[in-house]
Amino acid sequence: MSEHHKDYHGAKMGMWLFLFTEVLLFGGLFLLYAVYLSRYPGEFHRAGQDLDAVLGTTNTLVLITSSFTMALSISMLQKGKKKLAIILVGITILCAFGFLAIKYVEWSAKFHHGIYPNAPELLERPHGEIVFFGLYYVMTGLHGLHVLVGMVVLGFMVAFIRKDRVTPEDFVMLENAGLYWHLVDLVWIYLFPLFYLIL
């Protein structure tokens, strides 16, 4: 029993350390954004108007929903409701897929209008707007990659629950997957106003 207890806390501590490195990564990018925003406030504002706030808001609601279903799946597993936990993790994965699909539509529209790195149309714009879209693609692209990784991890969680490798008595892997997913959602909560609601 004590060995299981030690493994549980070790796994949780390892996950928190990993999440801390992720916070440092995105924190550095947020700091870089703040520096450039202070240099080009007007140009950042004008560039932000080219983004689709409706799609950004929709994606925010999708990720908030996914955080709720993820948390609920852990609760259901703890109560021994295995099938419901699997369904809820599946819904979380579907939300993640929906997020990436919306992001694909949004990026495709930007590329169609010549707003992408090193595009001739973009390079004709003021330097601040070029910087804005550079940060936009780097930060939202990196976040999208984290969403994709999260989908893979959650897919493994579905398989592990089915095979009873994750159970009501031993659910630390699902909890850690949930922590990762909540961080991914939290990062978007910061990205959304910085790019879509910039004043």
N, C-alpha and C positions, 0 to 999 in steps of 0.2 A: 504493500500500500504506500509506504514511504517513497519507494522508487517511482511509482506512478505520480505521486505528488511532486517529486523533484523534477521529473520529466515535464510535467504540465507547466510549472513555473519557468523552467529553462526554455521551453518552447515559446512561452509568452514573452519572456525577456528578449529572446532572439528576434522575435517579430517586432517588438518595440524598437530595438536597435536598428533593424532594417528600415522601419518607417521613419526613424530619425534621419537616416541618410537621404531618404526621399524628400523629407522636409527641407533639408539643406540644399538639395538640388533645385527644387522649385523656388525655395526662398531666395537663392542667388539670382534666379531669373526674374523674380518679382522685384528684387532690388535694382536689377539692370533696367527693368521697365520704368521704375520710379525715377531713375536718373535721367533717362531719355524723355520721360514725360515732362520733367521740370525744364528741359531744354527746348522742347517743341510742343508746348501745350495746345496751341492753335492748330497745328498740323495733325496732331494726334486726334483732336476732336473732329476735324474734317475727314480724316481717314476712317474713323470709327463709324461715321454716317454711311459708309459704303457697305457695312456689315448688316446682315439681316437679323434684326432684334427679335423678330417673331420666331425664327428658327433657333436662335440662341435661347430664348425663353422656353421654347418647347423642349429643347435638350436639357435645360435645367430641371424642368418638371419630370422628365423621364428619369434623370439620375436620382432625384429626390425620392421618386417612387421606388427605384431599385434599392436604395438604402433601406427603405421601410421593409420591402420584401426580404432583403438579406437578413435584417435583424429578426424579423418574424420567423424566418426559417430556422435560426438557431434556437429560438424559444420553443418552436414546435418540436424540434428534435429532442430538446431537453425533456419535453413532456412525453416523449415516446411516440410521437406522431410522425413516423418515418416517411410515409408516402406524402403527407402534406409538406414536410420539410423539403423533399425532393422537388415537388411542384413549385414551391416558393423560390428555391434556388434556380429552377428552370425559368421562372418569370424574370428573375434578376438578369439571367443571361439574355433573355429576349429583350429586356430593356437596354442592355449594353449593345446588342446588335442594332436596335432602333437608334440609339445615340450615334453609332458609327455610320449608319445609313444616312441619317440627317446631315451629319458632318460631310459625308461624301457628296451629297447634293449641294451643300453650301460651297465646298471647295471647287466642285465642278463648275458652278456658276461663276466663281471668281476667276478661274482659269479661262473660261469662255470669254470673259470681259478683259482679259489681258492683265489681271491683277495676280501675279505670282512672281516669285523671286527671279530677278534679271529679265523680266518681260520688258520689251521696248516701251509699252504704254506706261508701265509702272515707273521705269527709269526717267520718264519725262516729268514726273511729279516732283514736288519739293522733297528735300532730303528727309525731313521729319516723317513724311508719309511713307517713304521707302523703309525707314527704320521701323515704323509702326507695323507694316505688313510683314517685315522680316521677323519681328518678335511674335506676331500673330501666328505665323506658320510654324515657327520653332516651338512655341509654348503649347499651342493647341495640337500640333502634331505629336509632340512628346506625350501630352496627356492622352491623345488617342491611342498611342502605343501602349500606355499603361492600361487603358480600357481593354484593349485586345488581350494583353497578358492576363488581366482579371477574368476575362471570359474563359480562357484556357484553364486557369486555376479553378474556377467555379465548375467547369465541366468535369474536372477530376473529382471535385467534391461530390457531385451527383453520383459518379461511379463508386466512390468510396462509401457513401451512405448505402447504396444498393448492396455492396459487398460486405457491409457491416464492419468496415475498417474505421468508419466514423459512426459512433453510437451515442445513445443518451448518456452513457457512462464515460465515454472518451470522445469528446467533441472539440478538442483544442484545435485541430486542423481547420475545422469549419469556422471556429471563432477567429483564428488568425486570418483566414480568407476574408472573413467579414471585416476585420480591421483594415486590411489592405483596400477592400472595396470602398469603405467609408472614407479613407484618405483620398482615393481617386475622385470620389464625389465632392469632397471638401475642396480639393484643388480647383475643380470646375466652378464651384461657388465663388471662388476668388477670380478666376479667369473671366467669367461671364460679365461682371460689371466693368472690369478693366478694359475690355475690348468692345463690348456691345452697348454699354450704358455710359461711356465716357462723356463727361460734361466739358 
